[in-house]
Amino acid sequence: QLLALNTFAPQNEKVAKKYGKNYGTAADRAVYNGPFKVDDWKQEDKTLLSKNQYYWDKKNVKLDKVNYKVIKDLQAGASLYDTESVDDAVITADQVNKYKDNKGLNFVL
């Protein structure tokens, strides 16, 4: 089960050695091979992603950018979701009944 965590994903040894302890701590200190690359990253605040032009299947990536905002207050996140200010939010177990008929509800264990 631990191998499913990002910390166990394959790493680019050359880049990891170049940045040492700072590897992966900022947008410009990492390697990207997925559909998006990190443009801006403020820990515990936000992450801005843009389409990776070098991604092997870029023609099928529908989004040009993704904006993640860290919202620590789950009730505030649910309220933002209700007003369509955000597309996704984490909810508490107490909030599940409110959203049980919402097609966007996904359970992650």
Backbone torsions as a table, in degrees:
resi	resn	phi	psi	omega
1	GLN	NA	-33.1	-179.6
2	LEU	-65.3	-30.2	-177.4
3	LEU	-66.3	-13.6	177.7
4	ALA	-78.4	-12.7	-179.3
5	LEU	-75.6	149.1	-180.0
6	ASN	-58.4	-29.4	-178.1
7	THR	-64.4	-17.9	179.6
8	PHE	-101.7	8.1	179.1
9	ALA	-72.7	153.4	177.7
10	PRO	-58.8	144.0	-178.4
11	GLN	-122.3	154.3	174.0
12	ASN	-82.6	105.7	-173.8
13	GLU	-58.8	-40.7	-178.8
14	LYS	-60.7	-46.0	-179.1
15	VAL	-71.4	-40.1	179.2
16	ALA	-61.0	-41.0	178.1
17	LYS	-69.7	-37.6	-179.9
18	LYS	-59.1	-44.9	-176.0
19	TYR	-95.1	-12.7	177.2
20	GLY	53.9	-128.7	-178.4
21	LYS	-63.6	-19.7	-179.2
22	ASN	-88.9	-1.6	-179.8
23	TYR	-60.4	128.0	177.1
24	GLY	77.8	7.9	-178.0
25	THR	-91.9	-7.8	178.7
26	ALA	-149.9	162.1	-176.7
27	ALA	-57.4	-34.3	-177.2
28	ASP	-92.1	10.5	179.7
29	ARG	-121.2	38.1	180.0
30	ALA	-149.6	169.1	178.5
31	VAL	-114.8	141.0	-177.8
32	TYR	-121.9	129.1	177.6
33	ASN	-129.8	6.8	179.2
34	GLY	-96.1	-169.2	-176.6
35	PRO	-69.5	-15.8	-179.4
36	PHE	-130.4	154.9	173.1
37	LYS	-121.4	153.9	-178.9
38	VAL	-83.9	123.2	176.8
39	ASP	-95.5	-36.8	-178.5
40	ASP	-149.5	138.9	-178.2
41	TRP	-145.2	115.3	174.1
42	LYS	-114.7	108.4	-176.0
43	GLN	-52.7	136.2	179.3
44	GLU	59.8	23.4	176.3
45	ASP	-135.0	-64.9	-176.1
46	LYS	-158.1	160.3	172.6
47	THR	-138.6	126.0	178.2
48	LEU	-109.2	125.8	-179.0
49	LEU	-116.4	149.9	173.0
50	SER	-132.8	160.6	-178.4
51	LYS	-58.7	131.8	179.2
52	ASN	-83.7	108.4	-177.4
53	GLN	-66.4	-14.3	179.9
54	TYR	-99.0	1.0	179.7
55	TYR	-65.6	136.8	-173.4
56	TRP	-61.2	-28.4	-176.5
57	ASP	-119.4	36.8	-173.4
58	LYS	-59.0	-27.4	-178.5
59	LYS	-66.8	-20.7	179.0
60	ASN	-99.2	3.6	175.8
61	VAL	-84.8	116.7	-172.2
62	LYS	-83.1	-25.7	-177.7
63	LEU	-96.0	143.7	174.7
64	ASP	-90.4	-28.0	-179.6
65	LYS	-152.8	159.4	177.1
66	VAL	-135.7	135.9	179.9
67	ASN	-121.5	107.7	176.2
68	TYR	-94.9	132.0	175.6
69	LYS	-119.7	128.4	178.2
70	VAL	-79.8	119.3	178.1
71	ILE	-121.1	104.8	-174.8
72	LYS	-75.0	-30.7	-179.9
73	ASP	-84.6	108.5	-175.4
74	LEU	-63.8	-33.0	177.0
75	GLN	-66.3	-41.4	177.5
76	ALA	-63.2	-40.2	178.0
77	GLY	-62.4	-42.2	178.3
78	ALA	-64.6	-39.2	178.5
79	SER	-64.4	-41.3	177.0
80	LEU	-64.1	-36.6	176.9
81	TYR	-65.0	-42.7	-179.7
82	ASP	-60.3	-34.3	-179.0
83	THR	-92.3	7.0	-179.7
84	GLU	60.7	28.2	175.2
85	SER	-80.5	-22.4	174.8
86	VAL	-132.3	154.9	-179.1
87	ASP	-90.5	-14.9	-173.1
88	ASP	-151.5	146.2	177.4
89	ALA	-155.0	150.9	173.6
90	VAL	-88.2	136.3	178.6
91	ILE	-120.9	163.9	178.1
92	THR	-88.3	166.2	177.1
93	ALA	-59.5	-33.6	179.5
94	ASP	-66.4	-22.4	-177.4
95	GLN	-92.8	-7.4	-175.1
96	VAL	-58.4	-43.8	-178.7
97	ASN	-58.8	-36.6	179.9
98	LYS	-61.8	-34.0	-175.0
99	TYR	-107.3	7.5	-172.4
100	LYS	-58.7	-28.3	179.4
101	ASP	-95.7	2.1	-179.9
102	ASN	-78.2	125.1	-178.6
103	LYS	-63.4	-20.1	-179.4
104	GLY	-84.2	-4.0	-178.2
105	LEU	-72.2	123.8	176.3
106	ASN	-127.9	135.2	177.1
107	PHE	-94.7	129.5	176.8
108	VAL	-122.5	121.7	-179.4
109	LEU	-97.9	NA	NA
